[in-house]
Amino acid sequence: MNIGLELPLFNVRAVPNPDLKPEQSNGFELGVRWNSPALSLTASGYYNDYHDFIESKVNLGADPVRR
């Protein structure tokens, strides 16, 4: 998301960030399944740990320089 873009008609402005670090994540998934003639049961659990998450759409408010 290190781009520069401006669309005044839609009030959209993307400002590049030269200090942007790559996004990293570690994810784990664990699942259990049990079946019997009368019942079927499935359970799953998920865990994600993000570092340097890149939020691609953030409202920063009005730009005081460009008013």
MODELLER restraints for C-alpha pairs under 7 A, 6 or more apart:
rsr = mdl.restraints
at = mdl.atoms
rsr.add(forms.Gaussian(group=physical.xy_distance, feature=features.Distance(at['CA:1:A'], at['CA:56:A']), mean=6.49, stdev=0.5))
rsr.add(forms.Gaussian(group=physical.xy_distance, feature=features.Distance(at['CA:2:A'], at['CA:16:A']), mean=4.90, stdev=0.5))
rsr.add(forms.Gaussian(group=physical.xy_distance, feature=features.Distance(at['CA:2:A'], at['CA:17:A']), mean=5.86, stdev=0.5))
rsr.add(forms.Gaussian(group=physical.xy_distance, feature=features.Distance(at['CA:3:A'], at['CA:14:A']), mean=6.69, stdev=0.5))
rsr.add(forms.Gaussian(group=physical.xy_distance, feature=features.Distance(at['CA:3:A'], at['CA:15:A']), mean=6.56, stdev=0.5))
rsr.add(forms.Gaussian(group=physical.xy_distance, feature=features.Distance(at['CA:3:A'], at['CA:16:A']), mean=4.93, stdev=0.5))
rsr.add(forms.Gaussian(group=physical.xy_distance, feature=features.Distance(at['CA:4:A'], at['CA:14:A']), mean=5.22, stdev=0.5))
rsr.add(forms.Gaussian(group=physical.xy_distance, feature=features.Distance(at['CA:4:A'], at['CA:15:A']), mean=4.99, stdev=0.5))
rsr.add(forms.Gaussian(group=physical.xy_distance, feature=features.Distance(at['CA:4:A'], at['CA:16:A']), mean=5.19, stdev=0.5))
rsr.add(forms.Gaussian(group=physical.xy_distance, feature=features.Distance(at['CA:5:A'], at['CA:13:A']), mean=5.64, stdev=0.5))
rsr.add(forms.Gaussian(group=physical.xy_distance, feature=features.Distance(at['CA:5:A'], at['CA:14:A']), mean=4.87, stdev=0.5))
rsr.add(forms.Gaussian(group=physical.xy_distance, feature=features.Distance(at['CA:5:A'], at['CA:15:A']), mean=6.80, stdev=0.5))
rsr.add(forms.Gaussian(group=physical.xy_distance, feature=features.Distance(at['CA:6:A'], at['CA:12:A']), mean=5.86, stdev=0.5))
rsr.add(forms.Gaussian(group=physical.xy_distance, feature=features.Distance(at['CA:6:A'], at['CA:13:A']), mean=4.37, stdev=0.5))
rsr.add(forms.Gaussian(group=physical.xy_distance, feature=features.Distance(at['CA:6:A'], at['CA:14:A']), mean=6.27, stdev=0.5))
rsr.add(forms.Gaussian(group=physical.xy_distance, feature=features.Distance(at['CA:7:A'], at['CA:13:A']), mean=6.22, stdev=0.5))
rsr.add(forms.Gaussian(group=physical.xy_distance, feature=features.Distance(at['CA:21:A'], at['CA:52:A']), mean=6.45, stdev=0.5))
rsr.add(forms.Gaussian(group=physical.xy_distance, feature=features.Distance(at['CA:22:A'], at['CA:52:A']), mean=6.69, stdev=0.5))
rsr.add(forms.Gaussian(group=physical.xy_distance, feature=features.Distance(at['CA:23:A'], at['CA:51:A']), mean=6.09, stdev=0.5))
rsr.add(forms.Gaussian(group=physical.xy_distance, feature=features.Distance(at['CA:23:A'], at['CA:52:A']), mean=4.96, stdev=0.5))
rsr.add(forms.Gaussian(group=physical.xy_distance, feature=features.Distance(at['CA:23:A'], at['CA:53:A']), mean=5.22, stdev=0.5))
rsr.add(forms.Gaussian(group=physical.xy_distance, feature=features.Distance(at['CA:23:A'], at['CA:54:A']), mean=6.22, stdev=0.5))
rsr.add(forms.Gaussian(group=physical.xy_distance, feature=features.Distance(at['CA:24:A'], at['CA:50:A']), mean=5.83, stdev=0.5))
rsr.add(forms.Gaussian(group=physical.xy_distance, feature=features.Distance(at['CA:24:A'], at['CA:51:A']), mean=5.14, stdev=0.5))
rsr.add(forms.Gaussian(group=physical.xy_distance, feature=features.Distance(at['CA:24:A'], at['CA:52:A']), mean=6.50, stdev=0.5))
rsr.add(forms.Gaussian(group=physical.xy_distance, feature=features.Distance(at['CA:25:A'], at['CA:48:A']), mean=6.72, stdev=0.5))
rsr.add(forms.Gaussian(group=physical.xy_distance, feature=features.Distance(at['CA:25:A'], at['CA:49:A']), mean=5.44, stdev=0.5))
rsr.add(forms.Gaussian(group=physical.xy_distance, feature=features.Distance(at['CA:25:A'], at['CA:50:A']), mean=4.36, stdev=0.5))
rsr.add(forms.Gaussian(group=physical.xy_distance, feature=features.Distance(at['CA:25:A'], at['CA:51:A']), mean=6.09, stdev=0.5))
rsr.add(forms.Gaussian(group=physical.xy_distance, feature=features.Distance(at['CA:26:A'], at['CA:48:A']), mean=5.68, stdev=0.5))
rsr.add(forms.Gaussian(group=physical.xy_distance, feature=features.Distance(at['CA:26:A'], at['CA:49:A']), mean=5.24, stdev=0.5))
rsr.add(forms.Gaussian(group=physical.xy_distance, feature=features.Distance(at['CA:26:A'], at['CA:50:A']), mean=6.69, stdev=0.5))
rsr.add(forms.Gaussian(group=physical.xy_distance, feature=features.Distance(at['CA:27:A'], at['CA:47:A']), mean=5.59, stdev=0.5))
rsr.add(forms.Gaussian(group=physical.xy_distance, feature=features.Distance(at['CA:27:A'], at['CA:48:A']), mean=4.29, stdev=0.5))
rsr.add(forms.Gaussian(group=physical.xy_distance, feature=features.Distance(at['CA:27:A'], at['CA:49:A']), mean=6.38, stdev=0.5))
rsr.add(forms.Gaussian(group=physical.xy_distance, feature=features.Distance(at['CA:28:A'], at['CA:46:A']), mean=5.80, stdev=0.5))
rsr.add(forms.Gaussian(group=physical.xy_distance, feature=features.Distance(at['CA:28:A'], at['CA:47:A']), mean=5.24, stdev=0.5))
rsr.add(forms.Gaussian(group=physical.xy_distance, feature=features.Distance(at['CA:28:A'], at['CA:48:A']), mean=6.51, stdev=0.5))
rsr.add(forms.Gaussian(group=physical.xy_distance, feature=features.Distance(at['CA:29:A'], at['CA:45:A']), mean=5.75, stdev=0.5))
rsr.add(forms.Gaussian(group=physical.xy_distance, feature=features.Distance(at['CA:29:A'], at['CA:46:A']), mean=4.60, stdev=0.5))
rsr.add(forms.Gaussian(group=physical.xy_distance, feature=features.Distance(at['CA:29:A'], at['CA:47:A']), mean=6.56, stdev=0.5))
rsr.add(forms.Gaussian(group=physical.xy_distance, feature=features.Distance(at['CA:30:A'], at['CA:44:A']), mean=5.65, stdev=0.5))
rsr.add(forms.Gaussian(group=physical.xy_distance, feature=features.Distance(at['CA:30:A'], at['CA:45:A']), mean=5.24, stdev=0.5))
rsr.add(forms.Gaussian(group=physical.xy_distance, feature=features.Distance(at['CA:30:A'], at['CA:46:A']), mean=6.58, stdev=0.5))
rsr.add(forms.Gaussian(group=physical.xy_distance, feature=features.Distance(at['CA:31:A'], at['CA:43:A']), mean=5.70, stdev=0.5))
rsr.add(forms.Gaussian(group=physical.xy_distance, feature=features.Distance(at['CA:31:A'], at['CA:44:A']), mean=4.23, stdev=0.5))
rsr.add(forms.Gaussian(group=physical.xy_distance, feature=features.Distance(at['CA:31:A'], at['CA:45:A']), mean=6.37, stdev=0.5))
rsr.add(forms.Gaussian(group=physical.xy_distance, feature=features.Distance(at['CA:32:A'], at['CA:42:A']), mean=5.80, stdev=0.5))
rsr.add(forms.Gaussian(group=physical.xy_distance, feature=features.Distance(at['CA:32:A'], at['CA:43:A']), mean=5.32, stdev=0.5))
rsr.add(forms.Gaussian(group=physical.xy_distance, feature=features.Distance(at['CA:32:A'], at['CA:44:A']), mean=6.41, stdev=0.5))
rsr.add(forms.Gaussian(group=physical.xy_distance, feature=features.Distance(at['CA:33:A'], at['CA:41:A']), mean=5.81, stdev=0.5))
rsr.add(forms.Gaussian(group=physical.xy_distance, feature=features.Distance(at['CA:33:A'], at['CA:42:A']), mean=4.44, stdev=0.5))
rsr.add(forms.Gaussian(group=physical.xy_distance, feature=features.Distance(at['CA:33:A'], at['CA:43:A']), mean=6.51, stdev=0.5))
rsr.add(forms.Gaussian(group=physical.xy_distance, feature=features.Distance(at['CA:34:A'], at['CA:40:A']), mean=5.85, stdev=0.5))
rsr.add(forms.Gaussian(group=physical.xy_distance, feature=features.Distance(at['CA:34:A'], at['CA:41:A']), mean=5.10, stdev=0.5))
rsr.add(forms.Gaussian(group=physical.xy_distance, feature=features.Distance(at['CA:34:A'], at['CA:42:A']), mean=6.37, stdev=0.5))
rsr.add(forms.Gaussian(group=physical.xy_distance, feature=features.Distance(at['CA:35:A'], at['CA:41:A']), mean=6.29, stdev=0.5))
